[in-house]
Amino acid sequence: MSFEELQAIELLGRVRYGRLATSMRALPFLSVARHVVIDGRVVLRMHSGFGYHNACDGTVVAYGADNFSAACPVGGGSGGGGDLWAVQFTGTAEIVHPTPGQRELFGDGPALVNGEPFAPAYLRLEPHFASVHTLGFDASQPIGNTA
């Protein structure tokens, strides 16, 4: 793995949820997913009731996560040292059936998704490309000059 891929995997471990992006019936869509890293691959848990996992199976997808809600730039209150980051992985997704021990890594799922009982589906993404983007903030920087 490249340095950027290793950095992206490490950062991904700092947050629990991200967004899966692909297309379904020729239209782009985003879906929230819970992720864990198993053997260098990103494994996603999502609600099966929408069928998004079937649309992604065997196709190239992008998965991104960030700390935008956890870190606060200049004068913010919650941790992370003020720096913001986002990671993105692109690769082929495949429906998988994790072992009971691997499913435990995800923790509890939501009780309901859009009013329906949560029914998990799992996808494995073997990253072919990874990117990391950071926004660094200096405490002495005037507020009006933030990105």
TIDOLUM-651452 format. One line per field, with one value per residue: residue number from 1; residue in three letters; x, y, z of N, C-alpha, C, CB in turn. Coordinates in Angstrom, 3 decimals, m for minus. Glycine has a CB too. Layout:
BEGIN
nr	[NUM, ...]
rest	[ALA, ...]
n.east	[X, ...]
n.north	[Y, ...]
n.up	[Z, ...]
ca.east	[X, ...]
ca.north	[Y, ...]
ca.up	[Z, ...]
c.east	[X, ...]
c.north	[Y, ...]
c.up	[Z, ...]
cb.east	[X, ...]
cb.north	[Y, ...]
cb.up	[Z, ...]
REM end
This chain:
BEGIN
nr	[1, 2, 3, 4, 5, 6, 7, 8, 9, 10, 11, 12, 13, 14, 15, 16, 17, 18, 19, 20, 21, 22, 23, 24, 25, 26, 27, 28, 29, 30, 31, 32, 33, 34, 35, 36, 37, 38, 39, 40, 41, 42, 43, 44, 45, 46, 47, 48, 49, 50, 51, 52, 53, 54, 55, 56, 57, 58, 59, 60, 61, 62, 63, 64, 65, 66, 67, 68, 69, 70, 71, 72, 73, 74, 75, 76, 77, 78, 79, 80, 81, 82, 83, 84, 85, 86, 87, 88, 89, 90, 91, 92, 93, 94, 95, 96, 97, 98, 99, 100, 101, 102, 103, 104, 105, 106, 107, 108, 109, 110, 111, 112, 113, 114, 115, 116, 117, 118, 119, 120, 121, 122, 123, 124, 125, 126, 127, 128, 129, 130, 131, 132, 133, 134, 135, 136, 137, 138, 139, 140, 141, 142, 143, 144, 145, 146, 147]
rest	[MET, SER, PHE, GLU, GLU, LEU, GLN, ALA, ILE, GLU, LEU, LEU, GLY, ARG, VAL, ARG, TYR, GLY, ARG, LEU, ALA, THR, SER, MET, ARG, ALA, LEU, PRO, PHE, LEU, SER, VAL, ALA, ARG, HIS, VAL, VAL, ILE, ASP, GLY, ARG, VAL, VAL, LEU, ARG, MET, HIS, SER, GLY, PHE, GLY, TYR, HIS, ASN, ALA, CYS, ASP, GLY, THR, VAL, VAL, ALA, TYR, GLY, ALA, ASP, ASN, PHE, SER, ALA, ALA, CYS, PRO, VAL, GLY, GLY, GLY, SER, GLY, GLY, GLY, GLY, ASP, LEU, TRP, ALA, VAL, GLN, PHE, THR, GLY, THR, ALA, GLU, ILE, VAL, HIS, PRO, THR, PRO, GLY, GLN, ARG, GLU, LEU, PHE, GLY, ASP, GLY, PRO, ALA, LEU, VAL, ASN, GLY, GLU, PRO, PHE, ALA, PRO, ALA, TYR, LEU, ARG, LEU, GLU, PRO, HIS, PHE, ALA, SER, VAL, HIS, THR, LEU, GLY, PHE, ASP, ALA, SER, GLN, PRO, ILE, GLY, ASN, THR, ALA]
n.east	[0.836, 0.395, 1.732, m0.304, m2.613, m2.330, m2.477, m5.086, m6.595, m5.950, m7.061, m9.734, m10.406, m10.963, m13.514, m16.982, m18.973, m19.723, m20.093, m21.437, m21.006, m22.394, m23.975, m27.407, m29.635, m28.745, m28.616, m26.996, m26.273, m26.111, m25.389, m25.652, m23.339, m22.029, m18.714, m15.891, m12.476, m11.088, m8.557, m7.182, m9.137, m12.080, m15.015, m18.438, m21.494, m24.852, m28.315, m30.416, m32.910, m33.308, m32.087, m29.672, m27.237, m27.336, m27.300, m24.723, m23.078, m20.388, m19.720, m17.920, m17.373, m17.434, m16.272, m16.546, m15.390, m15.308, m14.164, m15.737, m17.882, m16.848, m14.519, m13.561, m12.785, m10.588, m11.177, m13.121, m15.053, m14.918, m12.796, m9.875, m7.910, m8.516, m7.971, m9.349, m10.336, m10.786, m11.418, m11.266, m12.153, m11.855, m13.085, m13.898, m16.965, m18.290, m20.740, m20.687, m20.505, m19.942, m18.093, m19.399, m17.732, m16.542, m18.827, m19.436, m17.577, m18.746, m20.533, m23.629, m26.456, m28.710, m32.080, m34.252, m34.695, m35.661, m38.176, m38.508, m37.676, m34.227, m32.261, m29.401, m26.972, m23.966, m21.038, m17.925, m15.187, m12.523, m9.975, m8.802, m7.906, m6.996, m7.585, m6.568, m7.624, m6.887, m7.703, m6.055, m5.950, m4.917, m4.579, m4.067, m5.018, m7.104, m10.662, m12.201, m10.715, m11.050, m11.492]
n.north	[m1.189, 2.274, 5.301, 7.234, 5.621, 4.093, 6.162, 7.054, 4.794, 4.710, 7.155, 6.660, 4.847, 6.487, 7.482, 6.480, 6.324, 6.842, 7.848, 6.186, 6.225, 5.876, 4.783, 4.249, 2.762, 4.509, 6.939, 9.100, 8.342, 8.721, 7.004, 6.429, 4.647, 2.267, 1.564, m0.677, m1.703, m4.504, m6.711, m4.885, m4.052, m2.178, m2.672, m2.471, m1.724, m1.606, m0.601, m3.091, m2.835, m0.883, m1.821, m0.926, m2.194, m4.309, m2.927, m1.990, m4.201, m5.709, m3.469, m0.379, 1.766, 4.678, 5.526, 7.610, 9.361, 11.575, 14.003, 16.171, 16.864, 16.378, 17.821, 21.148, 24.107, 26.809, 28.307, 26.538, 24.064, 21.243, 18.362, 17.127, 18.843, 20.898, 20.581, 19.592, 16.731, 14.614, 11.493, 9.361, 6.430, 4.422, 1.766, m1.648, m2.972, m5.630, m7.927, m9.338, m11.800, m11.390, m12.984, m14.033, m12.837, m10.755, m9.246, m8.312, m6.277, m4.051, m3.138, m2.169, m1.801, 0.620, 0.816, 1.401, 2.321, 4.909, 4.431, 1.700, m1.631, m2.146, m3.929, m5.535, m5.341, m6.277, m4.979, m5.377, m3.382, m3.209, m1.152, 0.597, 3.050, 5.662, 8.654, 11.507, 14.415, 17.421, 20.100, 22.585, 24.552, 27.561, 28.863, 31.570, 32.650, 34.965, 34.990, 35.514, 34.454, 31.731, 28.524]
n.up	[0.000, m0.672, 0.844, 1.032, 0.862, 3.207, 5.105, 4.595, 5.321, 8.056, 8.958, 8.349, 10.305, 12.440, 12.408, 12.266, 10.296, 6.801, 3.347, 0.610, m2.839, m6.026, m9.051, m9.875, m11.942, m13.927, m12.612, m10.325, m6.860, m3.297, m0.308, 3.139, 5.166, 7.478, 8.416, 8.547, 8.726, 7.345, 6.977, 5.278, 3.568, 2.917, 4.585, 4.342, 6.026, 5.395, 5.013, 3.820, 2.749, 0.770, m1.485, m2.445, m2.071, m3.862, m6.281, m6.215, m6.233, m7.752, m9.193, m9.820, m7.184, m5.051, m1.855, 0.851, 3.757, 6.574, 9.018, 9.513, 11.176, 13.655, 14.214, 14.908, 13.317, 14.150, 17.090, 17.707, 19.531, 19.828, 19.683, 17.848, 17.150, 15.455, 12.715, 9.630, 7.745, 4.875, 3.405, 0.546, m1.119, m3.972, m5.810, m6.701, m5.643, m3.665, m2.699, 0.501, 3.133, 6.219, 8.886, 12.121, 14.097, 12.646, 12.034, 14.562, 14.896, 13.798, 15.660, 17.284, 15.159, 13.663, 14.933, 13.295, 9.853, 8.010, 9.118, 8.781, 9.929, 10.574, 8.345, 7.814, 5.151, 3.535, 2.053, 0.419, m0.232, m2.222, m2.199, m5.026, m5.573, m3.402, m1.640, 0.248, 1.763, 3.355, 5.565, 7.004, 9.898, 11.373, 14.536, 14.766, 12.504, 10.829, 11.214, 8.889, 6.779, 6.319, 4.703]
ca.east	[0.000, 1.107, 1.607, m1.632, m3.588, m2.195, m2.998, m6.541, m7.112, m5.805, m8.059, m11.047, m10.641, m11.310, m14.942, m17.751, m19.868, m19.336, m21.069, m21.177, m21.481, m22.375, m25.183, m28.436, m30.495, m28.096, m28.677, m26.072, m26.864, m25.279, m26.039, m24.857, m22.932, m21.093, m17.551, m14.748, m11.405, m10.744, m7.505, m6.854, m10.289, m13.164, m16.257, m19.543, m22.801, m25.906, m29.663, m30.708, m34.262, m33.338, m31.503, m28.447, m26.137, m27.436, m26.876, m23.272, m22.357, m19.645, m19.481, m16.977, m18.024, m16.568, m16.697, m15.853, m15.692, m14.609, m14.364, m16.275, m18.749, m16.127, m13.467, m14.004, m11.675, m10.345, m12.122, m14.143, m15.087, m14.644, m11.432, m9.262, m6.865, m8.961, m7.768, m10.391, m9.845, m11.730, m10.778, m12.114, m11.661, m12.556, m12.780, m15.025, m17.698, m18.753, m21.525, m19.995, m21.195, m18.899, m18.221, m19.976, m16.733, m16.404, m20.051, m19.344, m16.765, m19.613, m21.346, m25.071, m27.005, m29.908, m33.299, m35.100, m34.200, m36.863, m39.354, m38.489, m36.643, m32.925, m31.841, m28.079, m26.329, m22.543, m20.250, m16.478, m14.576, m11.070, m9.579, m7.814, m7.398, m7.351, m7.105, m6.733, m7.632, m6.899, m7.823, m5.345, m6.307, m3.966, m5.349, m3.840, m5.617, m8.353, m11.856, m12.664, m9.869, m11.185, m11.987]
ca.north	[0.000, 3.544, 6.108, 7.858, 4.580, 3.791, 7.311, 7.052, 3.698, 5.123, 8.182, 6.037, 4.219, 7.494, 7.774, 5.242, 6.347, 7.586, 7.865, 5.373, 6.900, 5.125, 5.114, 3.217, 3.068, 5.632, 8.159, 9.038, 8.384, 8.589, 6.289, 6.347, 3.278, 2.048, 0.894, m1.184, m2.162, m5.904, m7.167, m3.848, m3.756, m1.467, m3.445, m1.567, m2.260, m0.665, m1.162, m3.850, m2.548, m0.015, m2.527, m0.272, m3.158, m5.057, m2.031, m1.792, m5.468, m5.891, m2.204, 0.552, 2.727, 5.528, 5.614, 8.706, 9.675, 12.785, 14.377, 17.522, 17.147, 16.132, 18.815, 22.529, 25.000, 28.057, 28.708, 25.516, 23.458, 19.823, 17.929, 16.908, 19.819, 21.915, 20.230, 18.789, 15.837, 13.757, 10.422, 8.717, 5.180, 4.026, 0.389, m2.516, m3.459, m7.008, m8.366, m10.334, m12.284, m11.436, m13.951, m13.398, m11.974, m9.541, m8.453, m7.658, m5.070, m2.943, m2.685, m2.185, m1.035, 1.374, 0.005, 1.695, 3.149, 5.481, 3.804, 0.248, m2.305, m2.229, m5.255, m5.243, m5.948, m5.974, m4.868, m5.206, m2.509, m3.319, 0.135, 0.700, 4.413, 6.320, 10.029, 12.196, 15.868, 18.040, 21.542, 22.952, 25.873, 28.171, 29.614, 33.000, 33.037, 35.713, 34.186, 35.762, 33.816, 30.285, 27.950]
ca.up	[0.000, m0.701, 2.065, 1.057, 1.182, 4.636, 5.842, 4.425, 6.163, 9.455, 9.224, 8.291, 11.593, 13.444, 12.324, 12.106, 9.140, 5.621, 2.269, m0.569, m4.045, m7.279, m9.797, m9.890, m13.091, m14.618, m11.815, m9.182, m5.531, m2.106, 0.776, 4.358, 5.507, 8.579, 7.834, 9.302, 7.843, 7.605, 6.055, 4.312, 2.718, 3.575, 4.588, 4.629, 6.428, 5.026, 5.066, 2.604, 2.281, m0.401, m2.620, m2.913, m2.083, m5.119, m7.363, m6.111, m6.356, m8.989, m9.877, m9.212, m6.295, m4.234, m0.462, 1.506, 5.148, 7.004, 10.420, 9.469, 12.321, 14.904, 14.426, 14.708, 13.035, 14.864, 18.117, 17.871, 20.840, 19.972, 19.430, 16.556, 16.907, 14.533, 11.317, 9.019, 6.715, 4.163, 2.645, m0.446, m1.688, m5.180, m6.160, m7.003, m4.474, m3.762, m1.549, 1.319, 4.322, 7.251, 9.974, 13.311, 14.725, 11.831, 12.211, 15.873, 14.749, 13.414, 16.780, 17.078, 14.054, 14.036, 15.050, 12.139, 8.754, 7.385, 9.696, 8.580, 10.721, 9.922, 7.878, 7.272, 3.991, 3.639, 0.832, 0.593, m1.230, m2.292, m2.782, m6.095, m5.404, m2.145, m1.567, 1.520, 1.645, 4.677, 5.713, 8.229, 10.407, 12.297, 15.526, 14.601, 11.231, 10.999, 10.919, 7.527, 5.783, 6.348, 3.449]
c.east	[0.876, 0.917, 0.209, m2.723, m3.535, m2.756, m4.532, m7.185, m7.055, m6.859, m9.466, m11.403, m11.049, m12.790, m15.689, m18.552, m19.286, m20.439, m20.575, m21.776, m21.337, m23.582, m26.134, m29.430, m30.055, m28.184, m27.717, m26.837, m25.787, m26.071, m25.107, m24.531, m21.999, m19.928, m16.612, m13.700, m11.025, m9.747, m7.226, m7.969, m11.354, m14.421, m17.362, m20.773, m23.830, m27.251, m29.979, m32.052, m34.349, m32.791, m30.216, m27.281, m26.153, m26.979, m25.359, m22.470, m21.719, m19.349, m18.440, m17.776, m16.969, m17.148, m15.877, m16.307, m14.876, m14.859, m15.003, m17.181, m18.024, m15.086, m14.020, m12.798, m11.714, m11.469, m13.216, m14.038, m14.732, m13.356, m10.958, m8.214, m7.249, m8.780, m8.897, m9.783, m11.013, m10.922, m11.791, m11.397, m12.491, m12.121, m14.052, m15.644, m18.208, m19.565, m20.754, m20.880, m20.146, m19.170, m18.882, m18.991, m16.527, m17.637, m20.035, m18.532, m17.607, m20.383, m22.828, m25.455, m28.198, m31.107, m34.151, m34.334, m35.430, m38.132, m39.433, m37.449, m35.350, m32.597, m30.488, m27.733, m24.885, m21.891, m18.783, m15.972, m13.081, m10.558, m8.522, m7.149, m7.852, m6.812, m7.430, m6.670, m7.736, m7.080, m7.176, m5.699, m5.276, m4.763, m5.173, m4.476, m6.909, m9.542, m12.290, m11.866, m9.981, m11.792, m13.459]
c.north	[1.246, 4.272, 6.705, 6.842, 4.216, 4.915, 7.332, 5.976, 4.098, 6.166, 7.599, 5.388, 5.189, 7.869, 6.483, 5.173, 7.174, 7.498, 7.047, 6.085, 5.972, 5.564, 3.924, 3.628, 4.379, 6.951, 8.040, 9.015, 8.237, 7.839, 6.255, 4.878, 3.317, 1.278, 0.359, m1.593, m3.569, m6.329, m6.162, m3.486, m3.062, m2.327, m2.529, m2.340, m1.189, m1.369, m1.856, m3.491, m1.665, m0.706, m1.918, m1.256, m3.988, m4.211, m1.875, m3.057, m5.603, m4.610, m1.370, 1.582, 3.618, 5.529, 6.698, 8.874, 10.902, 13.020, 15.763, 17.843, 16.993, 17.199, 20.200, 23.409, 26.233, 28.438, 27.691, 24.837, 22.004, 19.458, 17.831, 17.931, 20.877, 21.566, 19.323, 17.907, 15.088, 12.712, 9.866, 7.493, 4.874, 2.611, m0.380, m3.031, m4.866, m7.328, m9.457, m10.715, m12.444, m12.531, m13.265, m12.464, m10.681, m8.653, m7.719, m6.371, m3.842, m2.367, m2.762, m1.342, m0.229, 0.434, 0.158, 2.514, 3.616, 4.765, 2.303, m0.388, m2.425, m3.675, m5.064, m6.014, m5.474, m5.963, m4.750, m4.371, m2.701, m2.069, m0.016, 2.065, 4.930, 7.735, 10.597, 13.686, 16.451, 19.549, 21.882, 24.372, 26.305, 29.052, 31.123, 33.533, 33.816, 34.864, 34.355, 35.058, 32.305, 29.790, 27.614]
c.up	[0.000, 0.636, 2.161, 1.388, 2.662, 5.496, 5.768, 5.288, 7.633, 9.815, 9.236, 9.625, 12.686, 13.447, 12.018, 10.811, 8.004, 4.591, 1.082, m1.769, m5.237, m8.085, m9.773, m10.965, m13.759, m13.865, m10.636, m7.866, m4.475, m1.064, 1.974, 4.633, 6.708, 7.985, 8.915, 8.276, 8.279, 6.540, 4.936, 3.357, 3.553, 3.446, 5.094, 5.090, 6.099, 5.105, 3.741, 1.989, 1.058, m1.656, m3.144, m2.988, m3.366, m6.303, m7.378, m6.392, m7.730, m9.746, m9.138, m8.426, m5.660, m2.830, 0.200, 2.934, 5.527, 8.483, 10.518, 10.653, 13.651, 15.215, 14.134, 14.446, 13.927, 15.824, 18.352, 19.212, 20.896, 19.277, 18.017, 16.221, 15.898, 13.072, 10.838, 7.941, 6.082, 3.414, 1.647, m0.985, m2.922, m5.525, m6.440, m5.708, m4.734, m2.511, m0.824, 2.500, 5.419, 8.283, 11.170, 14.014, 13.959, 11.962, 13.547, 15.804, 14.420, 14.602, 16.427, 15.875, 14.528, 14.158, 13.794, 11.109, 7.995, 7.838, 9.520, 9.495, 9.921, 9.600, 7.201, 6.002, 4.040, 2.262, 1.202, m0.572, m1.155, m2.976, m3.874, m6.052, m4.047, m2.199, m0.192, 1.235, 3.048, 4.552, 7.040, 8.631, 11.430, 13.238, 15.376, 13.311, 11.478, 10.539, 9.468, 6.457, 5.796, 5.056, 3.549]
cb.east	[m0.948, 0.612, 2.672, m1.932, m3.340, m0.729, m2.406, m6.911, m6.303, m4.390, m7.963, m11.093, m9.426, m10.488, m15.234, m18.682, m21.232, m18.013, m21.366, m21.762, m20.708, m22.385, m24.842, m29.132, m31.980, m28.702, m30.123, m25.102, m27.924, m24.819, m26.435, m25.611, m22.240, m21.760, m16.795, m15.150, m10.163, m12.021, m7.896, m5.691, m10.855, m13.376, m16.135, m19.877, m22.839, m25.670, m30.712, m30.674, m35.019, m32.545, m32.487, m28.084, m26.219, m28.875, m27.546, m22.927, m23.296, m20.385, m20.785, m16.071, m18.858, m16.458, m16.537, m16.063, m15.379, m15.060, m13.022, m17.032, m19.955, m15.460, m12.231, m14.799, m11.690, m10.140, m12.732, m14.046, m16.386, m15.791, m11.256, m10.294, m5.640, m8.256, m6.401, m11.503, m8.814, m12.643, m10.243, m12.477, m11.730, m12.272, m11.985, m14.584, m18.873, m17.556, m22.932, m18.620, m21.955, m18.791, m16.827, m20.448, m15.419, m16.172, m21.298, m18.723, m15.722, m20.585, m20.964, m25.795, m27.403, m30.197, m34.113, m36.370, m33.186, m36.749, m40.550, m38.192, m37.124, m31.828, m32.908, m27.055, m27.048, m21.843, m20.703, m15.729, m14.963, m10.617, m9.055, m8.463, m7.890, m6.789, m7.735, m5.642, m8.807, m5.601, m9.325, m3.824, m7.725, m2.856, m4.946, m2.343, m5.891, m8.303, m13.009, m12.645, m8.446, m12.030, m11.193]
cb.north	[0.002, 4.421, 7.231, 8.521, 3.335, 3.547, 8.634, 6.838, 2.389, 5.684, 9.291, 5.000, 3.495, 8.729, 8.856, 5.082, 6.895, 7.065, 9.302, 3.932, 8.216, 3.571, 5.516, 3.046, 3.162, 5.807, 8.428, 10.232, 7.289, 9.973, 4.858, 6.991, 2.580, 1.269, 1.853, m2.397, m1.194, m6.834, m8.506, m4.265, m5.052, m0.033, m4.744, m0.726, m2.651, m0.089, m0.055, m5.325, m1.923, 1.248, m2.585, 0.895, m4.078, m5.536, m0.654, m1.282, m6.647, m6.802, m1.417, 1.240, 2.003, 6.995, 4.249, 9.989, 8.463, 14.011, 14.350, 17.721, 16.234, 14.788, 18.520, 23.045, 25.412, 29.164, 30.011, 24.495, 23.627, 18.995, 16.684, 16.901, 19.132, 23.158, 19.545, 19.681, 14.852, 14.582, 9.295, 9.695, 4.007, 5.013, m0.287, m3.690, m2.515, m8.001, m8.874, m9.796, m13.641, m10.080, m14.540, m14.462, m12.703, m9.906, m9.353, m8.606, m5.275, m3.399, m1.252, m1.685, m1.955, 2.486, 0.411, 2.444, 2.361, 5.414, 4.407, m0.101, m3.701, m1.613, m5.909, m5.529, m5.554, m6.988, m3.655, m6.594, m1.013, m4.615, 1.056, 0.460, 5.353, 5.545, 10.902, 11.762, 16.364, 17.715, 22.028, 22.811, 25.871, 28.991, 29.190, 33.292, 31.791, 37.049, 34.572, 37.203, 34.212, 29.842, 26.700]
cb.up	[1.214, m1.883, 2.092, m0.292, 0.325, 4.993, 5.279, 2.951, 5.930, 9.715, 8.188, 7.169, 12.015, 13.221, 11.241, 13.261, 9.537, 5.050, 1.840, m0.413, m4.285, m7.031, m11.256, m8.473, m12.646, m15.973, m11.321, m9.203, m5.371, m1.568, 0.344, 5.567, 4.297, 9.797, 6.915, 10.248, 7.883, 7.601, 5.446, 3.536, 2.065, 2.955, 5.477, 3.398, 7.971, 3.604, 5.371, 2.901, 3.358, m0.123, m3.718, m1.993, m0.855, m5.342, m7.216, m4.737, m6.098, m9.868, m10.015, m10.292, m5.204, m4.817, 0.281, 0.747, 6.099, 6.177, 11.186, 8.191, 12.293, 14.847, 13.535, 15.934, 11.575, 13.879, 17.758, 16.773, 21.398, 19.421, 20.008, 15.504, 16.453, 14.817, 11.119, 8.434, 7.294, 3.187, 3.592, m1.592, m0.653, m6.358, m5.050, m7.899, m4.125, m3.929, m1.985, 1.812, 4.044, 7.951, 10.369, 14.285, 14.846, 10.353, 12.120, 16.896, 13.670, 12.347, 17.178, 18.323, 12.896, 12.998, 16.306, 12.575, 7.813, 5.861, 9.120, 7.099, 11.169, 10.807, 6.887, 8.303, 2.618, 4.548, m0.021, 0.668, m1.008, m3.053, m1.696, m7.471, m6.554, m0.903, m2.688, 2.564, 0.734, 5.440, 5.647, 8.044, 11.026, 11.541, 16.923, 14.604, 10.353, 10.207, 11.856, 7.258, 5.996, 7.535, 3.079]
REM end
